[in-house]
Amino acid sequence: MTTKAFGWVVEVTPPAPSAIIRFNVAEPDKTQAVDAVRRRVREASGANVAAVTALSSHAVYGVLRMKRGDVSRAD
């Protein structure tokens, strides 16, 4: 059984040794979630960007109160 993703946790790993930055992205498509972070987050330039965890509709719309396309820092 697969659960439909309503968003993704996307990690940005800078090329220099520093902390991984996580973002919540209200985009159900994994590739589009990564692209959204690349477009909107300055730290993503030249960094490794990857969607690592799917988010449920409850997490995206209920807990985080995001609208589709929103990107927010997960800290």
DSSP file (Angstrom, degrees, kcal/mol; ACC not computed):
  #  RESIDUE AA STRUCTURE BP1 BP2  ACC     N-H-->O    O-->H-N    N-H-->O    O-->H-N    TCO  KAPPA ALPHA  PHI   PSI    X-CA   Y-CA   Z-CA
    1    1 A M              0   0    0      0, 0.0     2,-0.4     0, 0.0     0, 0.0   0.000 360.0 360.0 360.0 127.8    0.0    0.0    0.0
    2    2 A T        -     0   0    0      0, 0.0     2,-0.5     0, 0.0     0, 0.0  -0.853 360.0-139.7-107.8 144.5    1.4    3.4   -1.0
    3    3 A T        -     0   0    0     -2,-0.4     2,-0.2    53,-0.0    51,-0.0  -0.862  24.5-117.0-101.9 133.7    0.4    6.6    0.6
    4    4 A K        -     0   0    0     -2,-0.5     2,-0.3     1,-0.1    53,-0.2  -0.506  27.0-130.3 -71.3 132.5    0.0    9.6   -1.6
    5    5 A A        -     0   0    0     -2,-0.2    51,-0.2    23,-0.2     3,-0.1  -0.663  24.4-179.3 -82.7 136.2    2.4   12.4   -0.9
    6    6 A F  S    S-     0   0    0     49,-3.1     2,-0.3    -2,-0.3    50,-0.2   0.433  73.2 -11.0-108.4  -7.3    1.0   15.9   -0.5
    7    7 A G  E     -A   55   0A   0     48,-1.0    48,-3.2    21,-0.2     2,-0.3  -0.961  67.0-123.8-173.6 178.9    4.4   17.5    0.1
    8    8 A W  E     -AB  54  25A   0     17,-2.3    17,-2.5    -2,-0.3     2,-0.6  -0.982  14.1-128.9-140.7 148.6    8.0   16.7    0.8
    9    9 A V  E     -AB  53  24A   0     44,-2.8    43,-2.9    -2,-0.3    44,-1.2  -0.906  35.8-162.1 -90.3 122.9   10.8   17.4    3.3
   10   10 A V  E     -AB  51  23A   0     13,-3.0    13,-2.4    -2,-0.6     2,-0.4  -0.932   4.3-150.4-114.2 129.4   13.7   18.6    1.1
   11   11 A E  E     -AB  50  22A   0     39,-3.1    39,-2.2    -2,-0.5     2,-0.6  -0.825   2.4-158.5-101.8 136.9   17.2   18.7    2.4
   12   12 A V  E     -AB  49  21A   0      9,-3.1     9,-2.4    -2,-0.4    37,-0.2  -0.963   7.6-170.1-113.0 116.9   19.8   21.1    1.1
   13   13 A T  E     -A   48   0A   0     35,-3.1    35,-2.5    -2,-0.6     7,-0.1  -0.910  17.1-140.5-110.7 106.2   23.4   20.0    1.7
   14   14 A P        -     0   0    0      0, 0.0     4,-0.3     0, 0.0    33,-0.1  -0.234  17.2-120.9 -63.2 153.1   25.9   22.7    1.0
   15   15 A P  S    S+     0   0    0      0, 0.0    32,-0.1     0, 0.0    31,-0.1   0.868  97.5  66.3 -65.0 -36.4   29.2   21.8   -0.8
   16   16 A A  S    S-     0   0    0      1,-0.1     2,-0.7     0, 0.0     0, 0.0  -0.556 110.5 -86.8 -81.1 150.5   31.3   23.1    2.1
   17   17 A P  S    S+     0   0    0      0, 0.0     2,-0.3     0, 0.0    -1,-0.1  -0.424  81.3 118.2 -62.4 108.6   31.1   21.2    5.4
   18   18 A S        -     0   0    0     -2,-0.7     2,-0.0    -4,-0.3     0, 0.0  -0.926  66.4 -56.4-157.5 179.9   28.1   22.8    7.2
   19   19 A A        -     0   0    0     -2,-0.3     2,-0.3     1,-0.1    -7,-0.0  -0.292  50.2-113.8 -69.5 145.7   24.7   21.9    8.5
   20   20 A I        -     0   0    0     -7,-0.1     2,-0.5    -9,-0.0    -7,-0.2  -0.594  28.7-145.4 -73.5 137.4   22.0   20.4    6.4
   21   21 A I  E     -B   12   0A   0     -9,-2.4    -9,-3.1    -2,-0.3     2,-0.4  -0.921  11.6-155.3-108.6 131.9   19.1   22.7    5.9
   22   22 A R  E     -B   11   0A   0     -2,-0.5    52,-3.0   -11,-0.2     2,-0.4  -0.866   9.1-171.8-112.0 142.4   15.6   21.2    5.7
   23   23 A F  E     -BC  10  73A   0    -13,-2.4   -13,-3.0    -2,-0.4     2,-0.5  -0.978  20.3-135.9-130.0 142.8   12.5   22.7    4.1
   24   24 A N  E     -BC   9  72A   0     48,-3.2    48,-2.6    -2,-0.4     2,-0.5  -0.854  25.5-167.6 -92.1 132.5    8.9   21.7    4.0
   25   25 A V  E     -BC   8  71A   0    -17,-2.5   -17,-2.3    -2,-0.5     2,-1.8  -0.984  20.3-147.3-128.4 122.7    7.4   21.9    0.5
   26   26 A A        +     0   0    0     44,-2.5    43,-3.6    -2,-0.5    44,-0.3  -0.506  63.5 112.0 -87.0  68.8    3.7   21.8   -0.3
   27   27 A E        -     0   0    0     -2,-1.8     6,-0.2    41,-0.2    -2,-0.1  -0.953  56.0-154.4-142.6 117.3    4.2   20.1   -3.6
   28   28 A P  S    S+     0   0    0      0, 0.0     2,-0.5     0, 0.0   -21,-0.2   0.772  76.0  80.9 -68.1 -26.1    3.1   16.5   -4.2
   29   29 A D  S  > S-     0   0    0      1,-0.2     4,-2.1   -23,-0.1     5,-0.2  -0.716  72.6-147.5 -86.1 125.1    5.5   15.8   -7.1
   30   30 A K  H  > S+     0   0    0     -2,-0.5     4,-1.9     1,-0.2     5,-0.2   0.898  96.7  47.6 -58.4 -46.3    9.0   15.0   -5.8
   31   31 A T  H  > S+     0   0    0      1,-0.2     4,-2.4     2,-0.2    -1,-0.2   0.901 112.3  49.2 -64.4 -42.0   10.9   16.6   -8.7
   32   32 A Q  H  > S+     0   0    0      2,-0.2     4,-2.2     1,-0.2    -1,-0.2   0.836 107.7  55.4 -68.2 -31.6    8.8   19.8   -8.5
   33   33 A A  H  X S+     0   0    0     -4,-2.1     4,-1.7     2,-0.2    -2,-0.2   0.927 110.0  45.6 -64.5 -44.6    9.4   20.0   -4.8
   34   34 A V  H  X S+     0   0    0     -4,-1.9     4,-2.3     1,-0.2    -2,-0.2   0.917 112.7  51.0 -64.0 -43.6   13.2   19.9   -5.4
   35   35 A D  H  X S+     0   0    0     -4,-2.4     4,-2.2     1,-0.2    -2,-0.2   0.879 106.2  55.4 -61.4 -38.5   12.9   22.5   -8.2
   36   36 A A  H  X S+     0   0    0     -4,-2.2     4,-1.9     1,-0.2    -1,-0.2   0.901 109.4  46.3 -62.3 -41.0   10.8   24.8   -6.0
   37   37 A V  H  X S+     0   0    0     -4,-1.7     4,-2.3     2,-0.2     7,-0.3   0.919 110.4  53.0 -68.0 -42.5   13.6   24.8   -3.4
   38   38 A R  H  < S+     0   0    0     -4,-2.3    -2,-0.2     1,-0.2    -1,-0.2   0.880 114.0  43.7 -58.8 -37.8   16.3   25.4   -6.0
   39   39 A R  H  < S+     0   0    0     -4,-2.2    -1,-0.2    -5,-0.2    -2,-0.2   0.848 124.0  31.5 -75.5 -34.8   14.3   28.4   -7.3
   40   40 A R  H  < S+     0   0    0     -4,-1.9     2,-0.6    -5,-0.2    -2,-0.2   0.621 102.2  75.0-105.6 -14.5   13.5   30.0   -4.0
   41   41 A V    ><  -     0   0    0     -4,-2.3     3,-1.4    -5,-0.2     4,-0.3  -0.892  57.2-158.3-111.6 119.2   16.3   29.2   -1.6
   42   42 A R  G >  S+     0   0    0     -2,-0.6     3,-1.5     1,-0.3    -1,-0.2   0.864  92.8  59.6 -59.9 -39.2   19.6   31.1   -1.9
   43   43 A E  G 3  S+     0   0    0      1,-0.3    -1,-0.3     3,-0.1    -5,-0.1   0.647  91.5  71.1 -66.6 -14.9   21.5   28.3    0.0
   44   44 A A  G X   +     0   0    0     -3,-1.4     3,-1.7    -7,-0.3     2,-0.4   0.641  68.8 109.9 -77.8 -13.8   20.5   25.8   -2.6
   45   45 A S  T <  S-     0   0    0     -3,-1.5     3,-0.1    -4,-0.3    -6,-0.0  -0.495  98.8  -4.2 -66.4 118.1   22.7   27.3   -5.3
   46   46 A G  T 3  S+     0   0    0     -2,-0.4    -1,-0.3     1,-0.3     2,-0.2   0.487 112.6 116.4  78.1   3.5   25.6   24.8   -5.8
   47   47 A A  S <  S-     0   0    0     -3,-1.7     2,-0.6   -33,-0.1    -1,-0.3  -0.571  75.8-102.0-100.3 164.3   24.3   22.5   -3.1
   48   48 A N  E     -A   13   0A   0    -35,-2.5   -35,-3.1    -2,-0.2     2,-0.5  -0.778  41.4-168.6 -82.6 123.9   23.0   19.0   -3.2
   49   49 A V  E     +A   12   0A   0     -2,-0.6     2,-0.3   -37,-0.2   -37,-0.2  -0.970  12.8 164.1-121.2 125.6   19.2   19.2   -3.0
   50   50 A A  E     -A   11   0A   0    -39,-2.2   -39,-3.1    -2,-0.5     2,-0.5  -0.999  38.0-127.8-145.9 138.6   17.0   16.1   -2.4
   51   51 A A  E     +A   10   0A   0     -2,-0.3   -41,-0.3   -41,-0.3     3,-0.1  -0.746  34.9 168.6 -80.9 125.6   13.5   15.2   -1.4
   52   52 A V  E     +     0   0A   0    -43,-2.9     2,-0.4    -2,-0.5   -42,-0.2   0.721  53.7  31.1-115.3 -28.3   13.9   12.8    1.5
   53   53 A T  E     -A    9   0A   0    -44,-1.2   -44,-2.8     2,-0.0    -1,-0.3  -0.993  68.6-131.3-140.9 131.2   10.5   12.3    3.2
   54   54 A A  E     -A    8   0A   0     -2,-0.4     2,-0.4   -46,-0.2   -46,-0.3  -0.526  22.2-143.2 -76.5 145.7    6.9   12.5    1.9
   55   55 A L  E     -A    7   0A   0    -48,-3.2   -49,-3.1    -2,-0.2   -48,-1.0  -0.891  11.3-129.1-110.6 142.2    4.4   14.6    3.9
   56   56 A S     >  -     0   0    0     -2,-0.4     4,-2.4   -51,-0.2     5,-0.2  -0.310  27.4-107.5 -80.2 168.2    0.8   13.6    4.4
   57   57 A S  H  >>S+     0   0    0    -53,-0.2     4,-2.8     1,-0.2     5,-0.8   0.879 121.8  55.1 -63.9 -36.5   -2.2   15.9    3.7
   58   58 A H  I  >>S+     0   0    0      3,-0.2     5,-2.4     1,-0.2     4,-1.2   0.917 110.0  45.8 -62.5 -42.6   -2.7   16.3    7.5
   59   59 A A  I  4>S+     0   0    0      3,-0.2     5,-2.8     4,-0.2     6,-0.3   0.937 119.4  40.0 -65.1 -46.6    1.0   17.5    7.9
   60   60 A V  I  <5S+     0   0    0     -4,-2.4     6,-2.7     3,-0.2    -2,-0.2   0.955 131.6  21.0 -69.7 -51.8    0.9   19.9    5.0
   61   61 A Y  I  <5S+     0   0    0     -4,-2.8    -3,-0.2     4,-0.2    -2,-0.2   0.809 132.2  34.9 -93.1 -31.5   -2.6   21.4    5.3
   62   62 A G  I  <<S+     0   0    0     -4,-1.2    -3,-0.2    -5,-0.8    -4,-0.1   0.946 128.2  24.0 -88.1 -57.2   -3.5   20.8    9.0
   63   63 A V  I   <S+     0   0    0     -5,-2.4    -3,-0.2     1,-0.1    -4,-0.2   0.951 134.6  30.8 -78.0 -52.3   -0.3   21.0   11.0
   64   64 A L  S   <S-     0   0    0     -5,-2.8    -3,-0.2    -6,-0.3    -4,-0.2   0.684  90.3-144.4 -83.4 -18.2    1.9   23.2    8.8
   65   65 A R        +     0   0    0     -6,-0.3     2,-0.2     1,-0.2    -4,-0.2   0.905  41.8 158.0  54.8  47.7   -1.0   25.2    7.3
   66   66 A M        -     0   0    0     -6,-2.7     2,-0.3    -7,-0.1    -1,-0.2  -0.651  36.7-136.9 -99.5 156.8    0.7   25.5    3.9
   67   67 A K    >   -     0   0    0     -2,-0.2     3,-2.5     1,-0.1   -41,-0.3  -0.788  46.6 -76.2-104.9 156.2   -0.9   26.2    0.5
   68   68 A R  T 3  S+     0   0    0     -2,-0.3   -41,-0.2     1,-0.3     3,-0.1  -0.246 121.4  23.6 -54.5 132.5    0.2   24.2   -2.5
   69   69 A G  T 3  S+     0   0    0    -43,-3.6    -1,-0.3     1,-0.3   -42,-0.1   0.237  89.5 136.6  94.9 -12.5    3.6   25.5   -3.8
   70   70 A D    <   -     0   0    0     -3,-2.5   -44,-2.5   -44,-0.3     2,-0.4  -0.366  36.0-162.6 -69.2 146.8    4.6   27.0   -0.4
   71   71 A V  E     +C   25   0A   0    -46,-0.2     2,-0.3    -3,-0.1   -46,-0.2  -0.999  14.6 170.6-128.7 127.9    8.2   26.4    0.8
   72   72 A S  E     -C   24   0A   0    -48,-2.6   -48,-3.2    -2,-0.4     2,-0.1  -0.995  39.1-103.1-139.7 146.9    9.1   26.9    4.5
   73   73 A R  E     -C   23   0A   0     -2,-0.3   -50,-0.3   -50,-0.2   -52,-0.0  -0.427  26.0-146.1 -66.0 138.4   12.2   26.2    6.6
   74   74 A A              0   0    0    -52,-3.0   -51,-0.2     1,-0.2    -1,-0.1   0.256 360.0 360.0 -94.0  12.6   11.6   23.1    8.7
   75   75 A D              0   0    0    -53,-0.3    -1,-0.2     0, 0.0   -52,-0.1   0.480 360.0 360.0 -81.3 360.0   13.6   24.2   11.7
